[in-house]
Amino acid sequence: MNISFVSVIVELKTLMTSLHSSPISSIGYLPRRSIRASRHHRVLVEAQKIHVPTEDDGSCRFCSCGRRRFLRAAATTPFLPLHPLDASASTADGFKRIHPPRPGWYEELSAWSMNTGMQSYEAEIAGYKMKLFDNLVGKAEQVLEIGIGTGPNLKYYASIPNVSVLGLDPNAKMEKYARKSAAEAGLKPEDFRFIRAVGEAMPLGDASIDAVIGTLVLCSVSDVARTLEEIKRVLRPGGVYLFIEHVAAEDGSALRFVQNVLDPLQEIVADGCHLTRRTGDSISEAGFSGGAEINKVSLSSVSYISSHVYGIAYN
């Protein structure tokens, strides 16, 4: 996910004061309504096989007392896993290796900044998103969105009949914003679930998802190739991956020079975001069986991340 380091610096003082003072084509076979419940249950059963950290295992060491109480309460809440299974481990160790723990204040700042600082970007990208999401209408019911963040895409699911959305994000602080976005979009509570997990190790069964959505995600995952392999694994045959990603500018351009200079700082302040990844090439080379349609666009509202790719990959 991307957060302008300029906006973070400007808004940091305001947030700290606040925290201190207040506690595009056919997708294939459409599952019949009669099997929707069983498929939804199977996906969520996989998502529930997750270890939740406690004070005893030391994984809550960054939390204040109030946050530890929140984590203990969350352990008893259905469909709110805080640490997923890694593909090679049955504990939270896999999650920690891929996504080392961040301080609570950092995750809160990240979520707050994403919720308050992306309006101009969302307004400019809206037309491209609508074109992509139109491809799901009447063709997908079980949808996974990786890096769901604060839920800016949830409004685009409102016109999709019988849709159930699983929102995956490693930052648990995003959930309250995502749930609010889901409610504002008209999604029923039972049709939206938030899972704390990473794209490199999704706690979902093989071929269990009709469509995977990812917008501004592959810039910040630790392993792009592994995330794309996971997307292909969880997609059913004939499923699709819809994406919008910012990418490196053209070699030799002034913008690319700026990106090269700012990339180390961006990674720190924007939770692992990289400015110079060739994400379009990575998607093209990932080996989706039906190929990928990749389009390029430049956006004016986001300065040094203006270069974007968007499109569909077919499983």
VEXLUMPA-21968 format. One line per 4 residues: number of its first residue (from 1); for each residue x, y, z of C-alpha. Coordinates in nm, 4 decimals. Layout:
N
NUM	X/Y/Z ~ ...
end
This chain:
315
1	0.0000/0.0000/0.0000 ~ 0.1211/0.3498/-0.0740 ~ 0.1309/0.6443/0.1578 ~ 0.3017/0.9635/0.0482
5	0.5871/1.0249/0.2879 ~ 0.5184/1.3966/0.2577 ~ 0.1625/1.3574/0.3831 ~ 0.2801/1.1276/0.6626
9	0.5269/1.3860/0.7904 ~ 0.2715/1.6672/0.7733 ~ -0.0034/1.4670/0.9421 ~ 0.1988/1.2792/1.2074
13	0.1611/1.5426/1.4773 ~ -0.2162/1.5644/1.4256 ~ -0.2595/1.1888/1.4527 ~ -0.0435/1.1524/1.7636
17	-0.2489/1.4211/1.9365 ~ -0.5688/1.2403/1.8380 ~ -0.4428/0.9023/1.9568 ~ -0.3350/1.0486/2.2921
21	-0.6671/1.2147/2.3601 ~ -0.9011/0.9285/2.2587 ~ -0.9083/0.5585/2.4027 ~ -1.2813/-0.7375/-1.8341
25	-1.4341/-1.0386/-2.0319 ~ -1.5939/-1.3750/-1.9469 ~ -1.4770/-1.5368/-1.6271 ~ -1.6251/-1.8740/-1.6988
29	-1.8563/-2.0955/-1.4971 ~ -2.0879/-1.9229/-1.2523 ~ -2.1460/-2.1227/-0.9313 ~ -2.5127/-2.1940/-0.8649
33	-2.6795/-2.0288/-0.5698 ~ -2.7438/-2.3682/-0.4119 ~ -2.3711/-2.4361/-0.3634 ~ -2.2711/-2.0879/-0.2583
37	-2.3144/-2.1509/0.1140 ~ -2.1057/-2.4681/0.1140 ~ -1.8214/-2.3053/-0.0838 ~ -1.8255/-1.9993/0.1418
41	-1.8114/-2.2269/0.4470 ~ -1.5183/-2.4246/0.3061 ~ -1.3157/-2.1092/0.2417 ~ -1.3825/-1.9728/0.5873
45	-1.2958/-2.3045/0.7536 ~ -0.9518/-2.2793/0.5942 ~ -0.9216/-1.9177/0.7096 ~ -1.0022/-2.0129/1.0705
49	-0.7115/-2.2584/1.1049 ~ -0.4986/-1.9834/1.2479 ~ -0.2955/-1.9274/1.5606 ~ -0.3717/-1.6115/1.7599
53	-0.0795/-1.4754/1.9648 ~ -0.1037/-1.4345/2.3419 ~ 0.1034/-1.2491/2.5973 ~ 0.2785/-1.5750/2.6877
57	0.4335/-1.6301/2.3453 ~ 0.5816/-1.2783/2.3378 ~ 0.4215/-1.1767/2.0112 ~ 0.2249/-0.8947/2.1744
61	0.5322/-0.7168/2.3063 ~ 0.4660/-0.4040/2.1003 ~ 0.1139/-0.3606/2.2308 ~ -0.0097/-0.1476/2.5165
65	-0.2257/-0.3158/2.7799 ~ -0.5378/-0.2053/2.5957 ~ -0.4187/-0.3595/2.2729 ~ -0.3362/-0.6883/2.4475
69	-0.6940/-0.7021/2.5764 ~ -0.8141/-0.6376/2.2228 ~ -0.6065/-0.9266/2.0875 ~ -0.7344/-1.1649/2.3557
73	-1.0936/-1.0666/2.2757 ~ -1.0292/-1.1041/1.9042 ~ -0.9234/-1.4640/1.9578 ~ -1.2824/-1.5522/2.0456
77	-1.4348/-1.3624/1.7522 ~ -1.5245/-1.5741/1.4467 ~ -1.3395/-1.5031/1.1220 ~ -1.0874/-1.2630/1.2801
81	-0.7554/-1.4485/1.2549 ~ -0.4540/-1.2437/1.3526 ~ -0.1765/-1.4717/1.2321 ~ -0.2144/-1.7040/0.9316
85	-0.0559/-2.0356/0.8521 ~ 0.2562/-2.0146/0.6425 ~ 0.2857/-2.2640/0.3576 ~ 0.5825/-2.4203/0.5362
89	0.4858/-2.3799/0.9017 ~ 0.1830/-2.4394/1.1226 ~ 0.2434/-2.1476/1.3610 ~ 0.2590/-1.7706/1.3449
93	0.6303/-1.7939/1.2655 ~ 0.5625/-1.7942/0.8922 ~ 0.3651/-1.4705/0.9163 ~ 0.6393/-1.3066/1.1233
97	0.9118/-1.4092/0.8803 ~ 0.7253/-1.2566/0.5882 ~ 0.5824/-0.9557/0.7717 ~ 0.7879/-0.8690/1.0832
101	0.5818/-0.7086/1.3620 ~ 0.5296/-0.3332/1.3400 ~ 0.4632/-0.1130/1.6448 ~ 0.0964/-0.0494/1.7052
105	0.1341/0.3255/1.6515 ~ 0.2925/0.2649/1.3096 ~ 0.0092/0.0398/1.1938 ~ -0.2470/0.2878/1.3262
109	-0.0745/0.5739/1.1462 ~ -0.0591/0.3724/0.8251 ~ -0.4295/0.2891/0.8368 ~ -0.5322/0.6440/0.9274
113	-0.3180/0.7939/0.6497 ~ -0.4608/0.5572/0.3908 ~ -0.8112/0.6421/0.5029 ~ -0.7634/1.0187/0.4906
117	-0.5023/1.0818/0.2220 ~ -0.6131/0.8910/-0.0888 ~ -0.9281/1.0744/-0.1963 ~ -0.7791/1.2513/-0.4994
121	-0.6164/0.9308/-0.6174 ~ -0.9377/0.7297/-0.5799 ~ -1.1298/0.9945/-0.7728 ~ -0.8862/0.9770/-1.0653
125	-0.8591/0.5968/-1.0741 ~ -1.2333/0.5352/-1.0331 ~ -1.3056/0.5037/-1.4053 ~ -1.0424/0.2338/-1.4508
129	-1.1675/0.0448/-1.1459 ~ -1.5274/0.0488/-1.2693 ~ -1.4197/-0.1031/-1.6011 ~ -1.2373/-0.3831/-1.4227
133	-1.5066/-0.4600/-1.1669 ~ -1.7767/-0.4675/-1.4352 ~ -1.6195/-0.7951/-1.5478 ~ -1.7324/-0.9603/-1.2234
137	-2.1024/-0.8816/-1.2501 ~ -2.2978/-1.2045/-1.2743 ~ -1.9806/-1.4102/-1.3045 ~ -1.8154/-1.4268/-0.9606
141	-1.9499/-1.4859/-0.6117 ~ -1.6513/-1.5759/-0.3937 ~ -1.4050/-1.2855/-0.4170 ~ -1.0724/-1.2383/-0.2410
145	-0.9167/-0.8931/-0.2196 ~ -0.5517/-0.8947/-0.1138 ~ -0.4213/-0.5835/0.0565 ~ -0.7744/-0.4606/0.1107
149	-0.6536/-0.1807/0.3368 ~ -0.9318/0.0574/0.4371 ~ -1.1685/-0.0863/0.1772 ~ -1.1776/0.1771/-0.1008
153	-1.2795/-0.0919/-0.3529 ~ -1.5735/-0.2290/-0.1555 ~ -1.8193/0.0105/-0.3185 ~ -1.7523/-0.1561/-0.6532
157	-1.8934/-0.4885/-0.5303 ~ -2.2395/-0.3450/-0.4624 ~ -2.3691/-0.4333/-0.8112 ~ -2.2423/-0.7934/-0.8031
161	-2.5232/-1.0372/-0.7110 ~ -2.4600/-1.2889/-0.4302 ~ -2.1037/-1.1707/-0.3747 ~ -1.9031/-1.2615/-0.0648
165	-1.5790/-1.0741/-0.0095 ~ -1.2785/-1.1918/0.1897 ~ -1.0501/-0.8962/0.2624 ~ -0.6891/-0.9901/0.3365
169	-0.4383/-0.7497/0.4912 ~ -0.1407/-0.7870/0.7299 ~ -0.2337/-0.4685/0.9178 ~ -0.5107/-0.5405/1.1683
173	-0.5689/-0.1670/1.2161 ~ -0.7207/-0.1535/0.8692 ~ -1.0183/-0.3649/0.9736 ~ -1.2284/-0.0948/1.1392
177	-1.2012/0.1232/0.8303 ~ -1.2694/-0.1679/0.5940 ~ -1.5806/-0.2708/0.7876 ~ -1.7096/0.0842/0.7758
181	-1.6499/0.0931/0.3998 ~ -1.8309/-0.2392/0.3597 ~ -2.1333/-0.1101/0.5491 ~ -2.1381/0.2113/0.3443
185	-2.1220/0.0018/0.0261 ~ -2.4287/-0.1950/0.1323 ~ -2.2529/-0.5263/0.1912 ~ -2.4218/-0.7389/0.4558
189	-2.2011/-0.8230/0.7573 ~ -2.2110/-1.1918/0.6680 ~ -2.0865/-1.1127/0.3164 ~ -1.7627/-0.9470/0.4263
193	-1.4793/-1.1012/0.6258 ~ -1.1442/-0.9467/0.7174 ~ -0.8462/-1.1813/0.7450 ~ -0.5107/-1.0739/0.8832
197	-0.2670/-1.2484/0.6526 ~ -0.0089/-1.1893/0.3810 ~ -0.0297/-1.2485/0.0080 ~ 0.2729/-1.4765/0.0138
201	0.0934/-1.7320/0.2362 ~ -0.2849/-1.7128/0.2023 ~ -0.4742/-1.9328/0.4515 ~ -0.7200/-2.0525/0.1857
205	-0.7790/-2.3776/0.0021 ~ -0.6713/-2.4523/-0.3527 ~ -0.9140/-2.3447/-0.6271 ~ -1.1504/-2.1896/-0.3710
209	-1.1908/-1.8381/-0.5135 ~ -1.3710/-1.7056/-0.8233 ~ -1.1750/-1.3797/-0.8476 ~ -0.8754/-1.2201/-0.6777
213	-0.8508/-0.8414/-0.6641 ~ -0.5316/-0.6488/-0.5938 ~ -0.4883/-0.2713/-0.6174 ~ -0.1648/-0.1091/-0.4992
217	-0.0490/-0.4317/-0.3363 ~ 0.2451/-0.5846/-0.5215 ~ 0.4530/-0.2743/-0.4540 ~ 0.4749/-0.3690/-0.0867
221	0.4737/-0.7495/-0.0628 ~ 0.8073/-0.9026/0.0312 ~ 0.8004/-1.1557/-0.2563 ~ 0.6106/-1.0642/-0.5739
225	0.6626/-1.3995/-0.7479 ~ 0.5425/-1.5979/-0.4479 ~ 0.2342/-1.3783/-0.4112 ~ 0.1439/-1.4356/-0.7760
229	0.1883/-1.8106/-0.7279 ~ -0.0500/-1.7957/-0.4324 ~ -0.3030/-1.6051/-0.6420 ~ -0.2924/-1.8767/-0.9068
233	-0.3229/-2.1475/-0.6387 ~ -0.6389/-2.0120/-0.4738 ~ -0.8115/-1.9235/-0.8025 ~ -1.0410/-2.1876/-0.9476
237	-0.9891/-2.2882/-1.3108 ~ -1.1360/-2.0090/-1.5205 ~ -1.1021/-1.7570/-1.2369 ~ -0.9477/-1.4161/-1.2824
241	-0.7033/-1.1798/-1.1155 ~ -0.7907/-0.8094/-1.1488 ~ -0.5094/-0.5668/-1.0731 ~ -0.4082/-0.2013/-1.0644
245	-0.0488/-0.1310/-0.9605 ~ 0.1919/0.1611/-0.9700 ~ 0.5202/0.0720/-1.1373 ~ 0.8648/0.2070/-1.2171
249	0.8787/0.4921/-1.4640 ~ 1.0645/0.4562/-1.7934 ~ 1.4398/0.4042/-1.7661 ~ 1.6340/0.7267/-1.8095
253	1.3378/0.9524/-1.7326 ~ 1.3470/1.2294/-1.4730 ~ 1.0673/1.0539/-1.2840 ~ 1.2678/0.7322/-1.2678
257	1.5621/0.9268/-1.1209 ~ 1.3321/1.0693/-0.8516 ~ 1.1935/0.7220/-0.7792 ~ 1.5421/0.5792/-0.7408
261	1.6314/0.8518/-0.4927 ~ 1.3106/0.8264/-0.2883 ~ 1.2693/0.4468/-0.2913 ~ 1.4566/0.3732/0.0373
265	1.2590/0.6378/0.2260 ~ 0.9308/0.5269/0.0685 ~ 0.9912/0.1718/0.1884 ~ 1.0270/0.2947/0.5466
269	0.7361/0.5372/0.5684 ~ 0.4948/0.3474/0.3425 ~ 0.5109/0.0038/0.5047 ~ 0.7403/-0.1648/0.2549
273	0.6215/0.0092/-0.0633 ~ 0.8723/0.0124/-0.3507 ~ 0.8698/0.2740/-0.6245 ~ 1.0834/0.0937/-0.8811
277	0.9230/-0.2473/-0.9286 ~ 0.8389/-0.3666/-1.2809 ~ 0.5138/-0.5221/-1.1672 ~ 0.3618/-0.5442/-1.5126
281	0.6510/-0.7627/-1.6257 ~ 0.6129/-0.9807/-1.3163 ~ 0.2432/-1.0428/-1.3874 ~ 0.3139/-1.1123/-1.7546
285	0.5834/-1.3658/-1.6626 ~ 0.3855/-1.5338/-1.3811 ~ 0.2451/-1.8046/-1.6072 ~ -0.1299/-1.7516/-1.5845
289	-0.2701/-2.0252/-1.8077 ~ -0.5070/-1.7899/-1.9917 ~ -0.2548/-1.5097/-2.0243 ~ -0.2865/-1.1507/-1.9065
293	-0.4200/-0.8256/-2.0498 ~ -0.1989/-0.5428/-1.9246 ~ -0.2608/-0.1739/-1.9930 ~ -0.0490/0.1290/-1.9028
297	-0.1717/0.4639/-1.7753 ~ -0.0214/0.7735/-1.6139 ~ -0.2095/0.9491/-1.3328 ~ -0.1619/1.3132/-1.2419
301	-0.2750/1.3023/-0.8790 ~ 0.0092/1.0952/-0.7375 ~ 0.3275/1.2596/-0.8702 ~ 0.6156/1.0148/-0.8232
305	0.3936/0.7025/-0.8508 ~ 0.2069/0.8236/-1.1579 ~ 0.3073/0.5273/-1.3798 ~ 0.0468/0.2491/-1.3482
309	-0.0526/-0.0807/-1.5031 ~ -0.4003/-0.2335/-1.4846 ~ -0.5778/-0.5319/-1.6340 ~ -0.6860/-0.8945/-1.5971
313	-0.4976/-1.2235/-1.5759 ~ -0.6840/-1.5466/-1.6527 ~ -0.6236/-1.8646/-1.4542
end
